[in-house]
């Protein structure tokens, strides 16, 4: 066994100099991305029109199926832009594909950890708060999703903006085709719609946006959320659901 020398103690003292508590845990930091505005044209974006509607039965979410590069080139015609993240909740992908996928994975992991630790599902309001905190403080780049879910308090639809703002409404729309879809929903939405009625209205809203918005198109994914769970189906032909 080697006996420490004076030089060993001096080296340790120098390394700990300025550290008030050398025994405290090291704090990590959130990962940072180095994407700047000049890189945006080369980022896969969903362009997108996404719709969330509360109903008497639960929640209906609809999205188009197109991804683009810089809004000028269609890079994928079969993108599923709504994912289940909770036993009775789903989140849409709006903005950069990488940022949205990372956001969904992080939320899904937190939901699973919550259930494992507490033995119960996270409330949708708590999930919306968590999503807003992640959007505000995390490295998730250029996202503006819709969160929809059902819990003991009823049906919920939230819009989550890139700065972390969380707004609940009876229905909401995000994405590049939102103005076109909002016009349709303002004319057709009614309180206490059934899920079947809401799916037809939401699909019509996506179709309206796809007619004029170059970032939206190629079909519709419909997500139906009830107390029993989440069901997601894709349709390339709007006539199948309208």
ChimeraX attribute file (.defattr): number of C-alpha atoms within 10 A of each C-alpha:
attribute: neighborCount
match mode: 1-to-1
recipient: residues
	/A:1	3
	/A:2	4
	/A:3	6
	/A:4	8
	/A:5	8
	/A:6	8
	/A:7	9
	/A:8	10
	/A:9	11
	/A:10	10
	/A:11	11
	/A:12	10
	/A:13	11
	/A:14	9
	/A:15	11
	/A:16	11
	/A:17	10
	/A:18	9
	/A:19	9
	/A:20	8
	/A:21	8
	/A:22	11
	/A:23	7
	/A:24	8
	/A:25	7
	/A:26	7
	/A:27	5
	/A:28	6
	/A:29	6
	/A:30	8
	/A:31	8
	/A:32	10
	/A:33	9
	/A:34	6
	/A:35	10
	/A:36	7
	/A:37	6
	/A:38	7
	/A:39	10
	/A:40	14
	/A:41	13
	/A:42	11
	/A:43	16
	/A:44	21
	/A:45	28
	/A:46	32
	/A:47	29
	/A:48	31
	/A:49	34
	/A:50	33
	/A:51	32
	/A:52	30
	/A:53	29
	/A:54	29
	/A:55	26
	/A:56	14
	/A:57	19
	/A:58	26
	/A:59	33
	/A:60	33
	/A:61	32
	/A:62	31
	/A:63	33
	/A:64	35
	/A:65	29
	/A:66	26
	/A:67	29
	/A:68	24
	/A:69	19
	/A:70	18
	/A:71	21
	/A:72	11
	/A:73	12
	/A:74	20
	/A:75	16
	/A:76	15
	/A:77	16
	/A:78	18
	/A:79	20
	/A:80	20
	/A:81	26
	/A:82	26
	/A:83	20
	/A:84	21
	/A:85	23
	/A:86	24
	/A:87	20
	/A:88	25
	/A:89	27
	/A:90	28
	/A:91	28
	/A:92	31
	/A:93	31
	/A:94	27
	/A:95	24
	/A:96	22
	/A:97	22
	/A:98	17
	/A:99	19
	/A:100	24
	/A:101	17
	/A:102	14
	/A:103	22
	/A:104	21
	/A:105	12
	/A:106	15
	/A:107	19
	/A:108	20
	/A:109	12
	/A:110	16
	/A:111	19
	/A:112	16
	/A:113	14
	/A:114	14
	/A:115	13
	/A:116	11
	/A:117	8
	/A:118	9
	/A:119	9
	/A:120	11
	/A:121	17
	/A:122	19
	/A:123	18
	/A:124	24
	/A:125	18
	/A:126	10
	/A:127	21
	/A:128	26
	/A:129	16
	/A:130	17
	/A:131	24
	/A:132	21
	/A:133	16
	/A:134	18
	/A:135	25
	/A:136	16
	/A:137	11
	/A:138	15
	/A:139	16
	/A:140	22
	/A:141	19
	/A:142	19
	/A:143	26
	/A:144	24
	/A:145	28
	/A:146	29
	/A:147	30
	/A:148	31
	/A:149	34
	/A:150	27
	/A:151	18
	/A:152	8
	/A:153	9
	/A:154	16
	/A:155	24
	/A:156	24
	/A:157	30
	/A:158	25
	/A:159	26
	/A:160	24
	/A:161	19
	/A:162	18
	/A:163	15
	/A:164	21
	/A:165	17
	/A:166	20
	/A:167	14
	/A:168	16
	/A:169	12
	/A:170	16
	/A:171	23
	/A:172	22
	/A:173	28
	/A:174	25
	/A:175	25
	/A:176	21
	/A:177	26
	/A:178	20
	/A:179	15
	/A:180	20
	/A:181	27
	/A:182	20
	/A:183	13
	/A:184	18
	/A:185	19
	/A:186	10
	/A:187	8
	/A:188	13
	/A:189	18
	/A:190	14
	/A:191	10
	/A:192	13
	/A:193	18
	/A:194	16
	/A:195	22
	/A:196	14
	/A:197	15
	/A:198	26
	/A:199	24
	/A:200	17
	/A:201	24
	/A:202	30
	/A:203	27
	/A:204	22
	/A:205	27
	/A:206	31
	/A:207	26
	/A:208	21
	/A:209	28
	/A:210	24
	/A:211	12
	/A:212	12
	/A:213	20
	/A:214	18
	/A:215	26
	/A:216	31
	/A:217	27
	/A:218	19
	/A:219	23
	/A:220	32
	/A:221	22
	/A:222	24
	/A:223	26
	/A:224	25
	/A:225	26
	/A:226	22
	/A:227	17
	/A:228	10
	/A:229	16
	/A:230	21
	/A:231	15
	/A:232	17
	/A:233	12
	/A:234	17
	/A:235	17
	/A:236	16
	/A:237	12
	/A:238	15
	/A:239	11
	/A:240	10
	/A:241	16
	/A:242	13
